[in-house]
Amino acid sequence: MMLRDSRARTGVVAGINPVAKLGVSALIAVPLILTLDPVSAAVALVLEFVLFLFAGIGWREFWVRTWPVWLAAPLTGLTIALYGETSGTVYVDWFVLRISEGSLALALATMLRVLAIALPSVVLFITVDPTDLADGLGQILRLPARFVLGALAGLRMVGLFLDDWRALELARRARGVADRGRLRRFLGMAFALLVLSIRRGAKLA
């Protein structure tokens, strides 16, 4: 599944060596991790959106793949705004909550930094072919064969993981139990998927 998706992409980014993609992702992440400047994070984010146009990914797929990042970034910023370091004018001071000018600035910088680090990582990951990545790890980085094979198997399992989840969902719908309690359904499917993953892992080992 994952192999077909990655090879079907026609964007410029899809043709870049996977090892180079990992290097670029690290090159973007390290400076942003070491700094808390909202301007640099915002500039990096704007440039990344320009590069996303050449990734061969449709906007619908982009939003479907990255929605957890868009959800996590504001929540991270909210936490920093409520409990971050206090400085400047204090706007709210109640119990353990203290919202200040400094905490809001820090929250904005943190939210932009999360987006600037996570979004390119997701986009680069979904354009990576597992076989090409394994070839790059072995031929360019000269990593041990055991590590390369483990990475290849792990990436292959991501596609199978999604296929198993869809199969479980269809099976539950066929039995007429798909609409009974979303939380209960999710926990049941997660446990069944865990069992399938353990069995497949044992066979592969």
KEDRENKE-540078 format. One record per residue (C-alpha): residue in three letters; residue number from 1; x, y, z. Coordinates in Angstrom, 3 decimals. Layout:
KEDRENKE-540078
{gudren = ala	kolpa = NUM	X = X	Y = Y	Z = Z}
...
***
This chain:
KEDRENKE-540078
{gudren = met	kolpa = 1	X = 0.000	Y = 0.000	Z = 0.000}
{gudren = met	kolpa = 2	X = 2.647	Y = 2.462	Z = 1.054}
{gudren = leu	kolpa = 3	X = 4.894	Y = 1.394	Z = -1.790}
{gudren = arg	kolpa = 4	X = 2.222	Y = 2.051	Z = -4.388}
{gudren = asp	kolpa = 5	X = 1.391	Y = 5.461	Z = -2.930}
{gudren = ser	kolpa = 6	X = 4.974	Y = 6.655	Z = -2.825}
{gudren = arg	kolpa = 7	X = 5.849	Y = 5.509	Z = -6.334}
{gudren = ala	kolpa = 8	X = 2.658	Y = 7.046	Z = -7.785}
{gudren = arg	kolpa = 9	X = 3.739	Y = 10.548	Z = -6.740}
{gudren = thr	kolpa = 10	X = 5.045	Y = 12.783	Z = -9.493}
{gudren = gly	kolpa = 11	X = 6.236	Y = 15.747	Z = -7.418}
{gudren = val	kolpa = 12	X = 9.851	Y = 16.890	Z = -7.435}
{gudren = val	kolpa = 13	X = 10.210	Y = 16.041	Z = -3.733}
{gudren = ala	kolpa = 14	X = 9.200	Y = 12.412	Z = -4.355}
{gudren = gly	kolpa = 15	X = 12.258	Y = 11.884	Z = -6.544}
{gudren = ile	kolpa = 16	X = 14.773	Y = 13.076	Z = -3.940}
{gudren = asn	kolpa = 17	X = 16.861	Y = 10.472	Z = -2.130}
{gudren = pro	kolpa = 18	X = 15.191	Y = 9.528	Z = 1.194}
{gudren = val	kolpa = 19	X = 18.442	Y = 10.018	Z = 3.106}
{gudren = ala	kolpa = 20	X = 18.607	Y = 13.577	Z = 1.788}
{gudren = lys	kolpa = 21	X = 15.027	Y = 14.097	Z = 2.961}
{gudren = leu	kolpa = 22	X = 15.963	Y = 12.952	Z = 6.457}
{gudren = gly	kolpa = 23	X = 18.936	Y = 15.299	Z = 6.428}
{gudren = val	kolpa = 24	X = 16.800	Y = 18.257	Z = 5.322}
{gudren = ser	kolpa = 25	X = 14.225	Y = 17.469	Z = 8.006}
{gudren = ala	kolpa = 26	X = 16.960	Y = 17.472	Z = 10.662}
{gudren = leu	kolpa = 27	X = 18.446	Y = 20.656	Z = 9.213}
{gudren = ile	kolpa = 28	X = 15.083	Y = 22.375	Z = 9.634}
{gudren = ala	kolpa = 29	X = 14.332	Y = 20.963	Z = 13.072}
{gudren = val	kolpa = 30	X = 17.624	Y = 21.569	Z = 14.905}
{gudren = pro	kolpa = 31	X = 17.736	Y = 25.403	Z = 14.566}
{gudren = leu	kolpa = 32	X = 14.047	Y = 25.690	Z = 15.427}
{gudren = ile	kolpa = 33	X = 14.485	Y = 23.527	Z = 18.518}
{gudren = leu	kolpa = 34	X = 17.396	Y = 25.644	Z = 19.731}
{gudren = thr	kolpa = 35	X = 15.554	Y = 28.952	Z = 19.272}
{gudren = leu	kolpa = 36	X = 12.232	Y = 30.379	Z = 20.434}
{gudren = asp	kolpa = 37	X = 11.904	Y = 33.116	Z = 17.853}
{gudren = pro	kolpa = 38	X = 8.411	Y = 33.413	Z = 16.353}
{gudren = val	kolpa = 39	X = 9.755	Y = 35.300	Z = 13.329}
{gudren = ser	kolpa = 40	X = 12.196	Y = 32.572	Z = 12.277}
{gudren = ala	kolpa = 41	X = 9.543	Y = 29.873	Z = 12.808}
{gudren = ala	kolpa = 42	X = 6.994	Y = 31.851	Z = 10.772}
{gudren = val	kolpa = 43	X = 9.479	Y = 32.437	Z = 7.930}
{gudren = ala	kolpa = 44	X = 10.396	Y = 28.732	Z = 7.912}
{gudren = leu	kolpa = 45	X = 6.709	Y = 27.798	Z = 7.823}
{gudren = val	kolpa = 46	X = 6.011	Y = 30.081	Z = 4.845}
{gudren = leu	kolpa = 47	X = 8.967	Y = 28.680	Z = 2.897}
{gudren = glu	kolpa = 48	X = 7.853	Y = 25.131	Z = 3.726}
{gudren = phe	kolpa = 49	X = 4.390	Y = 25.758	Z = 2.277}
{gudren = val	kolpa = 50	X = 6.031	Y = 26.857	Z = -0.955}
{gudren = leu	kolpa = 51	X = 8.015	Y = 23.598	Z = -1.045}
{gudren = phe	kolpa = 52	X = 4.874	Y = 21.562	Z = -0.276}
{gudren = leu	kolpa = 53	X = 3.566	Y = 22.570	Z = -3.710}
{gudren = phe	kolpa = 54	X = 6.302	Y = 20.408	Z = -5.261}
{gudren = ala	kolpa = 55	X = 5.685	Y = 17.354	Z = -3.077}
{gudren = gly	kolpa = 56	X = 3.099	Y = 15.798	Z = -5.399}
{gudren = ile	kolpa = 57	X = 0.488	Y = 15.742	Z = -2.639}
{gudren = gly	kolpa = 58	X = -3.063	Y = 17.010	Z = -3.106}
{gudren = trp	kolpa = 59	X = -4.461	Y = 19.464	Z = -0.600}
{gudren = arg	kolpa = 60	X = -7.083	Y = 16.996	Z = 0.589}
{gudren = glu	kolpa = 61	X = -4.435	Y = 14.382	Z = 1.342}
{gudren = phe	kolpa = 62	X = -2.273	Y = 17.062	Z = 2.955}
{gudren = trp	kolpa = 63	X = -5.000	Y = 18.014	Z = 5.434}
{gudren = val	kolpa = 64	X = -5.946	Y = 14.391	Z = 6.112}
{gudren = arg	kolpa = 65	X = -2.333	Y = 13.442	Z = 6.872}
{gudren = thr	kolpa = 66	X = -1.439	Y = 16.524	Z = 8.917}
{gudren = trp	kolpa = 67	X = -4.592	Y = 17.171	Z = 10.954}
{gudren = pro	kolpa = 68	X = -3.030	Y = 15.769	Z = 14.179}
{gudren = val	kolpa = 69	X = -0.279	Y = 18.391	Z = 13.855}
{gudren = trp	kolpa = 70	X = -2.809	Y = 21.198	Z = 13.389}
{gudren = leu	kolpa = 71	X = -4.626	Y = 19.922	Z = 16.483}
{gudren = ala	kolpa = 72	X = -1.540	Y = 19.462	Z = 18.664}
{gudren = ala	kolpa = 73	X = 0.082	Y = 22.831	Z = 17.887}
{gudren = pro	kolpa = 74	X = -2.706	Y = 25.067	Z = 19.332}
{gudren = leu	kolpa = 75	X = -3.050	Y = 22.786	Z = 22.357}
{gudren = thr	kolpa = 76	X = 0.682	Y = 23.125	Z = 22.990}
{gudren = gly	kolpa = 77	X = 0.425	Y = 26.896	Z = 22.639}
{gudren = leu	kolpa = 78	X = -2.553	Y = 26.991	Z = 25.012}
{gudren = thr	kolpa = 79	X = -0.623	Y = 25.068	Z = 27.662}
{gudren = ile	kolpa = 80	X = 2.329	Y = 27.464	Z = 27.393}
{gudren = ala	kolpa = 81	X = 0.006	Y = 30.479	Z = 27.535}
{gudren = leu	kolpa = 82	X = -1.633	Y = 29.236	Z = 30.739}
{gudren = tyr	kolpa = 83	X = 1.389	Y = 27.882	Z = 32.567}
{gudren = gly	kolpa = 84	X = 4.405	Y = 29.460	Z = 30.821}
{gudren = glu	kolpa = 85	X = 6.953	Y = 31.814	Z = 32.315}
{gudren = thr	kolpa = 86	X = 5.362	Y = 35.087	Z = 33.430}
{gudren = ser	kolpa = 87	X = 6.781	Y = 38.358	Z = 32.189}
{gudren = gly	kolpa = 88	X = 5.471	Y = 41.766	Z = 31.201}
{gudren = thr	kolpa = 89	X = 1.835	Y = 42.677	Z = 31.716}
{gudren = val	kolpa = 90	X = -0.279	Y = 40.058	Z = 33.517}
{gudren = tyr	kolpa = 91	X = -3.735	Y = 39.691	Z = 31.966}
{gudren = val	kolpa = 92	X = -5.168	Y = 36.804	Z = 34.009}
{gudren = asp	kolpa = 93	X = -4.041	Y = 35.624	Z = 37.454}
{gudren = trp	kolpa = 94	X = -6.302	Y = 32.973	Z = 38.940}
{gudren = phe	kolpa = 95	X = -5.237	Y = 30.015	Z = 41.081}
{gudren = val	kolpa = 96	X = -2.434	Y = 28.278	Z = 39.107}
{gudren = leu	kolpa = 97	X = -3.323	Y = 30.029	Z = 35.845}
{gudren = arg	kolpa = 98	X = -1.333	Y = 33.107	Z = 34.939}
{gudren = ile	kolpa = 99	X = -1.564	Y = 34.588	Z = 31.464}
{gudren = ser	kolpa = 100	X = 0.914	Y = 37.334	Z = 30.746}
{gudren = glu	kolpa = 101	X = 2.400	Y = 39.167	Z = 27.819}
{gudren = gly	kolpa = 102	X = 5.497	Y = 36.992	Z = 27.963}
{gudren = ser	kolpa = 103	X = 3.595	Y = 33.703	Z = 28.167}
{gudren = leu	kolpa = 104	X = 1.448	Y = 34.650	Z = 25.151}
{gudren = ala	kolpa = 105	X = 4.531	Y = 35.508	Z = 23.102}
{gudren = leu	kolpa = 106	X = 6.136	Y = 32.226	Z = 24.151}
{gudren = ala	kolpa = 107	X = 2.942	Y = 30.335	Z = 23.288}
{gudren = leu	kolpa = 108	X = 2.861	Y = 31.844	Z = 19.785}
{gudren = ala	kolpa = 109	X = 6.516	Y = 31.005	Z = 19.196}
{gudren = thr	kolpa = 110	X = 6.006	Y = 27.440	Z = 20.445}
{gudren = met	kolpa = 111	X = 2.936	Y = 26.856	Z = 18.275}
{gudren = leu	kolpa = 112	X = 4.707	Y = 28.105	Z = 15.144}
{gudren = arg	kolpa = 113	X = 7.765	Y = 26.040	Z = 15.985}
{gudren = val	kolpa = 114	X = 5.706	Y = 22.848	Z = 16.338}
{gudren = leu	kolpa = 115	X = 4.097	Y = 23.476	Z = 12.943}
{gudren = ala	kolpa = 116	X = 7.407	Y = 24.321	Z = 11.280}
{gudren = ile	kolpa = 117	X = 9.054	Y = 21.140	Z = 12.593}
{gudren = ala	kolpa = 118	X = 6.211	Y = 18.623	Z = 12.318}
{gudren = leu	kolpa = 119	X = 4.631	Y = 19.538	Z = 8.966}
{gudren = pro	kolpa = 120	X = 7.714	Y = 18.989	Z = 6.769}
{gudren = ser	kolpa = 121	X = 8.475	Y = 15.787	Z = 8.663}
{gudren = val	kolpa = 122	X = 5.027	Y = 14.400	Z = 7.835}
{gudren = val	kolpa = 123	X = 5.174	Y = 15.510	Z = 4.197}
{gudren = leu	kolpa = 124	X = 8.660	Y = 14.094	Z = 3.658}
{gudren = phe	kolpa = 125	X = 7.715	Y = 10.823	Z = 5.365}
{gudren = ile	kolpa = 126	X = 4.691	Y = 10.122	Z = 3.176}
{gudren = thr	kolpa = 127	X = 6.780	Y = 10.719	Z = 0.029}
{gudren = val	kolpa = 128	X = 9.437	Y = 8.193	Z = 1.094}
{gudren = asp	kolpa = 129	X = 9.456	Y = 4.747	Z = -0.485}
{gudren = pro	kolpa = 130	X = 10.554	Y = 2.129	Z = 2.105}
{gudren = thr	kolpa = 131	X = 12.788	Y = 0.264	Z = -0.345}
{gudren = asp	kolpa = 132	X = 14.527	Y = 3.463	Z = -1.475}
{gudren = leu	kolpa = 133	X = 15.074	Y = 4.448	Z = 2.153}
{gudren = ala	kolpa = 134	X = 16.614	Y = 1.068	Z = 2.969}
{gudren = asp	kolpa = 135	X = 18.894	Y = 1.357	Z = -0.076}
{gudren = gly	kolpa = 136	X = 19.983	Y = 4.813	Z = 1.004}
{gudren = leu	kolpa = 137	X = 20.658	Y = 3.778	Z = 4.590}
{gudren = gly	kolpa = 138	X = 22.784	Y = 0.869	Z = 3.423}
{gudren = gln	kolpa = 139	X = 24.584	Y = 2.430	Z = 0.457}
{gudren = ile	kolpa = 140	X = 25.050	Y = 6.041	Z = 1.568}
{gudren = leu	kolpa = 141	X = 25.176	Y = 5.910	Z = 5.376}
{gudren = arg	kolpa = 142	X = 26.716	Y = 2.413	Z = 5.457}
{gudren = leu	kolpa = 143	X = 24.493	Y = 1.343	Z = 8.331}
{gudren = pro	kolpa = 144	X = 24.460	Y = -2.309	Z = 9.498}
{gudren = ala	kolpa = 145	X = 22.246	Y = -4.657	Z = 7.512}
{gudren = arg	kolpa = 146	X = 20.239	Y = -5.643	Z = 10.597}
{gudren = phe	kolpa = 147	X = 19.301	Y = -2.009	Z = 11.252}
{gudren = val	kolpa = 148	X = 18.440	Y = -1.400	Z = 7.589}
{gudren = leu	kolpa = 149	X = 16.212	Y = -4.472	Z = 7.399}
{gudren = gly	kolpa = 150	X = 14.515	Y = -3.472	Z = 10.658}
{gudren = ala	kolpa = 151	X = 13.798	Y = 0.016	Z = 9.311}
{gudren = leu	kolpa = 152	X = 12.447	Y = -1.429	Z = 6.062}
{gudren = ala	kolpa = 153	X = 10.176	Y = -3.878	Z = 7.896}
{gudren = gly	kolpa = 154	X = 8.950	Y = -1.114	Z = 10.226}
{gudren = leu	kolpa = 155	X = 7.977	Y = 1.165	Z = 7.352}
{gudren = arg	kolpa = 156	X = 6.295	Y = -1.715	Z = 5.538}
{gudren = met	kolpa = 157	X = 4.239	Y = -2.400	Z = 8.651}
{gudren = val	kolpa = 158	X = 2.807	Y = 1.126	Z = 8.616}
{gudren = gly	kolpa = 159	X = 0.890	Y = 0.370	Z = 5.415}
{gudren = leu	kolpa = 160	X = -0.234	Y = -3.019	Z = 6.713}
{gudren = phe	kolpa = 161	X = -1.273	Y = -1.392	Z = 9.966}
{gudren = leu	kolpa = 162	X = -3.648	Y = 0.937	Z = 8.105}
{gudren = asp	kolpa = 163	X = -4.965	Y = -1.910	Z = 5.940}
{gudren = asp	kolpa = 164	X = -5.670	Y = -4.037	Z = 9.031}
{gudren = trp	kolpa = 165	X = -7.532	Y = -1.148	Z = 10.668}
{gudren = arg	kolpa = 166	X = -9.750	Y = -0.717	Z = 7.604}
{gudren = ala	kolpa = 167	X = -10.355	Y = -4.485	Z = 7.414}
{gudren = leu	kolpa = 168	X = -11.377	Y = -4.579	Z = 11.082}
{gudren = glu	kolpa = 169	X = -13.717	Y = -1.640	Z = 10.569}
{gudren = leu	kolpa = 170	X = -15.379	Y = -3.290	Z = 7.565}
{gudren = ala	kolpa = 171	X = -15.687	Y = -6.587	Z = 9.439}
{gudren = arg	kolpa = 172	X = -17.430	Y = -4.887	Z = 12.369}
{gudren = arg	kolpa = 173	X = -19.796	Y = -3.121	Z = 9.998}
{gudren = ala	kolpa = 174	X = -20.611	Y = -6.442	Z = 8.320}
{gudren = arg	kolpa = 175	X = -21.510	Y = -7.893	Z = 11.716}
{gudren = gly	kolpa = 176	X = -23.652	Y = -4.847	Z = 12.547}
{gudren = val	kolpa = 177	X = -21.611	Y = -3.681	Z = 15.555}
{gudren = ala	kolpa = 178	X = -19.876	Y = -0.662	Z = 14.041}
{gudren = asp	kolpa = 179	X = -22.269	Y = 1.945	Z = 15.461}
{gudren = arg	kolpa = 180	X = -22.300	Y = 0.897	Z = 19.100}
{gudren = gly	kolpa = 181	X = -20.369	Y = 3.393	Z = 21.205}
{gudren = arg	kolpa = 182	X = -17.432	Y = 5.053	Z = 19.489}
{gudren = leu	kolpa = 183	X = -15.090	Y = 4.772	Z = 22.453}
{gudren = arg	kolpa = 184	X = -15.910	Y = 1.120	Z = 23.035}
{gudren = arg	kolpa = 185	X = -15.556	Y = 0.409	Z = 19.315}
{gudren = phe	kolpa = 186	X = -12.179	Y = 2.155	Z = 19.181}
{gudren = leu	kolpa = 187	X = -10.835	Y = 0.253	Z = 22.191}
{gudren = gly	kolpa = 188	X = -12.057	Y = -3.057	Z = 20.776}
{gudren = met	kolpa = 189	X = -10.474	Y = -2.419	Z = 17.393}
{gudren = ala	kolpa = 190	X = -7.241	Y = -1.217	Z = 19.003}
{gudren = phe	kolpa = 191	X = -6.979	Y = -4.424	Z = 21.053}
{gudren = ala	kolpa = 192	X = -7.686	Y = -6.585	Z = 18.003}
{gudren = leu	kolpa = 193	X = -5.069	Y = -4.660	Z = 16.033}
{gudren = leu	kolpa = 194	X = -2.572	Y = -5.159	Z = 18.848}
{gudren = val	kolpa = 195	X = -3.150	Y = -8.916	Z = 18.715}
{gudren = leu	kolpa = 196	X = -2.695	Y = -8.951	Z = 14.929}
{gudren = ser	kolpa = 197	X = 0.491	Y = -6.891	Z = 15.223}
{gudren = ile	kolpa = 198	X = 1.972	Y = -9.216	Z = 17.835}
{gudren = arg	kolpa = 199	X = 1.212	Y = -12.278	Z = 15.704}
{gudren = arg	kolpa = 200	X = 2.706	Y = -10.684	Z = 12.604}
{gudren = gly	kolpa = 201	X = 5.763	Y = -9.589	Z = 14.547}
{gudren = ala	kolpa = 202	X = 6.266	Y = -13.091	Z = 15.875}
{gudren = lys	kolpa = 203	X = 6.057	Y = -14.547	Z = 12.357}
{gudren = leu	kolpa = 204	X = 8.513	Y = -11.999	Z = 10.993}
{gudren = ala	kolpa = 205	X = 10.941	Y = -12.644	Z = 13.840}
***
